[in-house]
Amino acid sequence: MNQKPTFTGIIPPLVTPLLPDFTLDSFSLEKILNHVIDAGVHGVFILGTTGESPSLQQKIKIQMIRETCKLVNHRVPVLVGITDCSMGNSLELAEMAKNYGADTLVAAPPFYMNISQEDLEKYYRDLANRTELPLLLYNIPSHAKTPLEIETVERLSSHPNILGIKDSTDSKEYLSQLSETFRPHSDFILLMGPEERLLDALQHGFSGGVSGGANAFPEVYVKCYESFIHGKKEEAQEYQNLIWEISQELYHHVPHPSSYLKGLKECMKLSHLSGGILSPPQRSFTEEERQTFHKKFERIKSKIHKFLEE
């Protein structure tokens, strides 16, 4: 097994840019990667929830791994999502990630079958035993259905190829329990998913955040993290307030379960970073929704620019 790497800072869960025929938009991928890396992010995470991984063809996922690793060219670590209901598909993605030069794998629980915590622990141990790259657990019960209970995470943390967990529960209680459980084990990495809890997580000892908005506005998230680690608490809170406003204005534009992704992909389109196309069964905004969203986007973008210039 490889030595466990250490991840800190802002690691955007990269959107997967698509062409109208739902194939990979390689031109936009390069623009997005340069956009976030030039802004100072500390890594990129591909093929996660924000990357629409469950609705992508396996060949598109492999192409995404290959092209991302080539374009990043070791400028920052590349984390690759291998979540699947099929162990074979996950292992295939893991092998491609290793072959193309990625740094770490990320896996949420298989999301269709009903499984117990005992089954889940055995699944992760089997996965970690059969992959060369280190593995990051991914707790997102809102999408994967089965939660990773604290006791399960604690037992899995002893595995030499499991390096940490990304928490996307959006639960302050779970956040606190993770912090309390792993405070004596600082080598076990804790990353926060929901950006609305980024600063709270950092204050609880988390290493960083996997923040979706950092696709479109990476400087805001990087500066929130950097302000915190340099002891500028009030400045960090100001950036967190701005992150909260981005969330409220742009991720909740319509009363729809995928409003976050609709909003984020529309932000990418308005930022001239991609075409904003979503993979079926998800759909973009209607024309009427898009027009009202544009006004919100311009208002937020103007506020961010003024804030960063101060």
CORHULIN-V428428 format. One record per residue. N is the residue number from 0. RES is the residue in one letter. PHI is phi in degrees with one decimal (* if undefined). OMEGA is omega in radians with two decimals (999 if undefined). D_LAST is the distance of its C-alpha to the last C-alpha in whole Angstrom. Layout:
BEGIN
N RES PHI OMEGA D_LAST
N RES PHI OMEGA D_LAST
END
This chain:
BEGIN
0 M * 3.11 47
1 N -73.3 3.03 44
2 Q -65.4 -3.10 42
3 K -66.8 3.03 39
4 P -78.5 3.10 36
5 T -118.8 3.13 33
6 F -117.1 3.05 30
7 T -138.3 3.00 26
8 G 92.7 -3.07 23
9 I -98.8 -3.11 22
10 I -124.6 -3.10 25
11 P -61.6 2.96 25
12 P -79.5 -2.91 28
13 L -62.7 2.96 28
14 V -67.8 3.04 29
15 T -100.0 -3.13 33
16 P -73.4 -3.07 32
17 L -122.6 3.01 36
18 L -87.1 -3.11 38
19 P -56.8 3.10 40
20 D -90.7 3.08 43
21 F 68.9 2.96 41
22 T -90.8 -3.05 41
23 L -70.4 3.07 38
24 D -91.6 -3.05 35
25 S -65.8 3.14 35
26 F -62.8 3.13 33
27 S -68.9 3.10 30
28 L -58.0 3.12 31
29 E -63.3 3.12 30
30 K -62.3 -3.12 27
31 I -64.8 -3.13 25
32 L -61.8 3.11 26
33 N -65.4 3.13 24
34 H -60.0 -3.08 21
35 V -77.9 -3.13 21
36 I -68.8 3.11 22
37 D -62.9 3.14 20
38 A -83.5 3.03 17
39 G 100.2 3.11 19
40 V -63.8 -2.99 21
41 H -104.2 3.12 24
42 G 168.9 3.03 27
43 V -134.6 3.13 28
44 F -119.2 -3.12 30
45 I -105.2 3.07 33
46 L 64.2 3.00 35
47 G -102.0 3.12 34
48 T -64.2 3.12 34
49 T -64.4 3.09 31
50 G -82.0 3.09 33
51 E 58.2 -3.02 36
52 S -53.4 -3.07 38
53 P -61.1 -3.09 41
54 S -102.9 3.12 41
55 L -99.2 3.03 41
56 Q -65.2 3.13 44
57 Q -57.9 -3.13 45
58 K -68.0 3.08 45
59 I -70.7 3.10 42
60 K -61.6 3.14 41
61 I -64.5 3.09 42
62 Q -63.1 3.12 41
63 M -62.6 3.11 37
64 I -63.7 -3.08 38
65 R -60.8 -3.05 39
66 E -72.6 3.11 37
67 T -61.7 -3.12 34
68 C -61.5 3.13 35
69 K -67.2 -3.10 36
70 L -70.8 3.12 33
71 V -67.3 3.07 31
72 N 51.6 3.05 33
73 H 66.9 3.08 32
74 R -67.9 3.05 29
75 V -141.9 3.08 28
76 P -63.6 3.08 31
77 V -113.5 3.08 32
78 L -103.2 -3.04 33
79 V -119.2 3.06 36
80 G -75.7 3.14 37
81 I -122.3 -3.11 41
82 T -60.4 3.10 42
83 D -162.8 3.03 45
84 C -77.7 3.13 48
85 S -102.6 3.06 50
86 M -57.5 -3.13 50
87 G -62.1 3.11 51
88 N -64.9 3.12 48
89 S -62.1 -3.12 46
90 L -67.7 3.08 48
91 E -64.5 3.11 48
92 L -64.6 3.11 44
93 A -61.2 3.13 44
94 E -66.6 3.11 46
95 M -64.7 3.11 44
96 A -59.8 3.11 41
97 K -64.6 -3.08 43
98 N -64.5 -3.08 44
99 Y -92.2 2.99 41
100 G 99.7 3.05 39
101 A -71.2 -3.04 37
102 D -104.5 -3.01 36
103 T -152.2 3.08 37
104 L -104.8 3.11 38
105 V -132.4 -3.11 37
106 A -139.5 2.96 40
107 A -87.0 3.09 40
108 P -60.1 3.00 43
109 P -53.5 -2.84 46
110 F -109.5 3.13 45
111 Y -114.3 -3.09 48
112 M -73.3 3.04 51
113 N -78.8 -3.10 52
114 I -131.7 3.13 51
115 S -88.2 3.07 52
116 Q -64.7 3.10 49
117 E -64.5 3.09 52
118 D -62.6 -3.11 52
119 L -64.9 3.12 49
120 E -63.0 3.12 49
121 K -63.6 3.11 52
122 Y -60.1 -3.11 50
123 Y -66.0 3.11 47
124 R -64.3 3.11 49
125 D -63.5 3.13 51
126 L -62.0 -3.12 48
127 A -65.6 3.12 47
128 N -69.6 -3.00 50
129 R -103.0 3.11 50
130 T -118.4 3.14 47
131 E -81.3 3.11 46
132 L -76.7 3.09 42
133 P -67.4 -3.00 41
134 L -119.9 3.06 40
135 L -110.1 3.07 37
136 L -69.7 -3.09 39
137 Y -137.8 -3.11 37
138 N -98.3 -3.13 37
139 I -143.8 -3.06 37
140 P -61.6 3.09 40
141 S -62.8 -3.12 38
142 H -113.6 -3.06 39
143 A -89.9 3.08 42
144 K 76.2 -3.12 44
145 T -89.2 3.12 45
146 P -79.9 2.97 42
147 L -94.6 -3.12 42
148 E -69.1 -3.07 43
149 I -54.4 -3.11 42
150 E -63.1 3.11 45
151 T -67.1 3.11 46
152 V -61.4 -3.11 42
153 E -62.9 3.12 44
154 R -67.7 -3.13 47
155 L -69.2 -3.10 45
156 S -63.6 3.13 43
157 S -79.2 -3.13 46
158 H -70.7 -3.06 46
159 P -65.4 -3.12 46
160 N -108.7 3.07 44
161 I -110.9 -2.95 42
162 L -100.9 -3.11 38
163 G 170.7 -3.09 36
164 I -145.4 2.94 35
165 K -100.0 -3.10 33
166 D -98.3 3.08 33
167 S -120.0 3.12 32
168 T -75.5 -3.00 34
169 D 59.0 -3.13 31
170 S -117.5 3.10 33
171 K -65.4 3.13 32
172 E -65.4 -3.14 36
173 Y -65.1 3.08 36
174 L -55.5 -3.12 33
175 S -64.8 3.14 34
176 Q -66.2 3.07 37
177 L -61.0 -3.13 36
178 S -59.5 -3.12 34
179 E -66.4 -3.08 37
180 T -66.3 -3.00 40
181 F -105.2 3.07 38
182 R -57.0 3.11 36
183 P -76.3 -3.08 39
184 H -123.6 -3.02 39
185 S -67.1 3.13 35
186 D -81.2 3.08 37
187 F -89.4 -2.96 37
188 I -79.0 3.06 33
189 L -117.0 3.11 32
190 L -121.4 -3.12 29
191 M -97.2 3.08 28
192 G -82.0 -3.09 28
193 P -57.7 -3.05 27
194 E -68.9 3.09 23
195 E -62.8 3.14 23
196 R -109.7 -3.07 24
197 L -56.2 -3.08 22
198 L -66.3 3.09 21
199 D -58.7 3.13 24
200 A -65.9 3.11 26
201 L -60.9 3.13 24
202 Q -67.5 3.09 25
203 H -93.0 3.06 29
204 G 95.2 3.08 29
205 F -68.0 -3.08 28
206 S -79.5 -3.09 27
207 G 174.8 -3.07 25
208 G -134.0 3.05 24
209 V -103.6 -2.88 26
210 S -102.5 -3.07 23
211 G -60.1 -3.11 24
212 G -64.5 3.11 21
213 A -71.0 2.96 20
214 N -65.6 -3.05 22
215 A -93.4 -3.05 20
216 F -126.0 -2.99 16
217 P -59.6 -3.09 17
218 E -60.9 -3.11 13
219 V -61.3 -3.08 13
220 Y -74.5 3.09 16
221 V -62.2 -3.12 16
222 K -70.2 3.05 13
223 C -62.9 3.14 15
224 Y -65.0 -3.09 18
225 E -65.6 3.09 16
226 S -61.6 -3.14 14
227 F -64.6 -3.06 18
228 I -69.7 3.08 20
229 H -94.6 3.05 18
230 G 78.0 3.13 19
231 K -92.0 -2.98 15
232 K -64.8 -3.13 17
233 E -66.3 3.12 15
234 E -64.9 3.11 12
235 A -60.2 3.13 14
236 Q -66.6 3.10 15
237 E -63.2 3.10 12
238 Y -68.1 3.11 12
239 Q -63.7 3.08 16
240 N -61.4 3.12 16
241 L -67.5 3.08 14
242 I -61.0 3.10 17
243 W -61.6 -3.14 19
244 E -67.3 3.06 18
245 I -57.6 -3.14 18
246 S -61.9 -3.06 22
247 Q -66.8 -3.07 23
248 E -80.7 -2.95 22
249 L -106.1 -3.11 23
250 Y -96.8 -3.08 26
251 H -123.4 -3.06 28
252 H -68.7 3.14 28
253 V -129.7 3.11 32
254 P -79.8 -3.05 34
255 H -137.9 -3.11 36
256 P -57.3 -3.14 36
257 S -105.9 -3.11 34
258 S -58.0 3.13 31
259 Y -58.0 -3.07 29
260 L -72.5 3.05 30
261 K -57.5 -3.10 30
262 G -65.5 -3.12 27
263 L -65.1 -3.13 25
264 K -67.8 3.06 28
265 E -69.7 3.04 27
266 C -59.8 3.14 23
267 M -64.0 3.11 24
268 K -66.8 -3.12 27
269 L -69.3 3.08 24
270 S -88.3 3.13 22
271 H 60.6 3.13 25
272 L -104.8 3.08 25
273 S -163.2 -3.10 29
274 G -84.6 3.08 31
275 G 75.7 -3.09 30
276 I -81.5 3.10 34
277 L -100.1 3.12 35
278 S -82.4 3.09 38
279 P -57.6 0.26 41
280 P -88.2 -3.14 42
281 Q -76.3 -3.09 38
282 R -130.5 3.09 37
283 S -74.4 3.08 34
284 F -60.1 2.92 33
285 T -71.2 -3.12 36
286 E -62.2 3.12 35
287 E -66.2 3.10 35
288 E -62.7 -3.10 32
289 R -65.8 -3.11 30
290 Q -63.6 3.14 30
291 T -72.7 3.10 28
292 F -65.7 -3.11 26
293 H -57.2 3.13 25
294 K -65.2 3.10 23
295 K -63.6 -3.11 22
296 F -60.4 -3.12 20
297 E -63.8 3.12 19
298 R -65.7 3.14 17
299 I -67.1 3.14 16
300 K -60.4 3.12 15
301 S -63.5 3.13 13
302 K -65.4 3.13 11
303 I -63.7 -3.13 10
304 H -60.4 3.13 9
305 K -65.0 -3.12 6
306 F -63.3 -3.10 5
307 L -72.0 -3.12 6
308 E -82.7 -3.10 4
309 E -71.1 999 0
END
